[in-house]
Amino acid sequence: MKRLVVLFSVSLLFVGCSSEPEVMIKDKPVSHWANQLSDSDVQKRISAAKILVKAGPDAAGALDALEKAFGDDEIRAFAFRTMENIGDPAIPALGRAFVDDNKTKRKLAKDALMKIGPTTIPVVREALKHQNKLIRQEACVVLKSFGPKAQEAIPDIEPLLNDIDDITQDRAKQALEAIRVSGS
């Protein structure tokens, strides 16, 4: 019996150690602020969104709620800014928004991807293959902004020099020029 109690105590200790405590922002867990993003009261949503923007990477626990907030006109811009402040963990969600049908979401995602930087290149490379010419064009713009750091994207950009759309061809050319600026 004594052995069973010790084993049970040790197992509880390991279970307790396996999960990290939830990050607190303004004396409340991130999950509180994430839940507020879907509240029916617009002021609560806006307040929570502003708090999460300021939290930076600590807001990473709210990624799912922030991605859902991309659909809320009242807090969409805050959600994208928070994702930008979170950084690399937000890249998959920003990548999905970057190829969304909604032009506003795409623009906000583009801006966030550019600010996060070259770690977003794999997601942007995928967008170069998108059927929508506007998405291909914007992917070229993002890669151009990274300059020589986007060398790995050259094989994906080069086919766009022969794209059926003239603007896409031009954006691909500009991206390649910026990436190859170092004499590559």
Residue pairs with C-beta under 8 A, 6 or more apart in sequence:
22 29
22 30
22 31
22 61
23 29
23 30
23 55
23 58
23 60
23 61
24 30
25 33
25 51
25 52
25 55
25 58
25 59
26 51
29 61
30 52
30 55
30 58
30 59
30 60
30 61
30 62
31 61
31 62
33 48
33 51
33 52
33 55
33 59
33 62
34 48
34 52
34 61
34 62
34 64
34 65
34 66
35 65
36 44
36 45
36 47
36 48
37 45
37 48
37 49
37 52
37 62
37 65
37 66
37 68
37 69
37 72
37 75
37 79
38 45
38 65
38 68
38 69
39 45
39 48
42 74
45 69
45 72
45 74
45 75
46 74
46 75
46 78
49 69
49 75
49 78
49 79
49 82
50 78
52 59
52 62
52 66
52 78
52 82
53 59
53 78
53 81
53 82
53 85
55 82
55 85
56 85
56 86
57 85
57 86
57 87
57 89
59 66
59 82
59 85
59 86
60 86
60 89
60 90
62 82
63 83
63 86
63 89
63 90
63 93
66 79
66 82
66 83
66 90
66 93
67 79
67 83
67 93
67 96
67 97
69 75
69 76
69 78
69 79
70 76
70 79
70 80
70 93
70 97
70 100
70 105
70 108
72 79
76 104
76 105
76 108
77 108
80 94
80 97
80 108
80 109
80 111
80 112
81 112
83 90
83 93
83 94
83 112
84 90
84 111
84 112
84 115
84 116
87 116
87 119
88 116
88 119
90 112
90 116
91 113
91 116
91 119
91 120
91 123
92 123
94 109
94 112
94 113
94 116
94 120
94 123
95 109
95 113
95 120
95 123
95 124
95 126
95 127
97 105
97 106
97 108
97 109
98 106
98 109
98 110
98 113
98 123
98 124
98 127
98 135
98 138
98 139
99 106
99 126
99 127
99 130
99 132
99 135
100 106
100 109
103 134
106 134
106 135
106 138
110 138
110 141
110 142
113 120
113 123
113 124
113 142
114 120
114 142
114 145
117 146
117 149
118 146
118 149
118 150
120 142
121 143
121 146
121 149
121 150
121 152
121 153
124 139
124 142
124 143
124 153
125 139
125 143
125 152
125 153
125 156
127 135
127 136
127 138
127 139
128 136
128 139
128 140
128 143
128 153
128 156
128 157
128 160
129 136
129 156
130 136
130 139
133 163
133 165
133 167
133 168
136 160
136 163
136 165
136 168
136 171
137 165
137 167
137 168
137 171
140 157
140 160
140 168
140 171
140 172
140 174
140 175
141 171
141 175
143 150
143 153
143 157
143 175
143 178
143 179
144 150
144 171
144 174
144 175
144 178
144 179
145 178
146 179
147 178
147 179
147 181
147 182
148 179
148 180
148 181
148 182
148 184
150 175
150 179
151 179
151 184
153 175
153 179
154 176
154 179
154 180
157 172
157 175
157 176
157 179
158 172
158 176
160 168
160 169
160 171
160 172
161 169
161 172
161 173
161 176
162 169
163 169
163 172
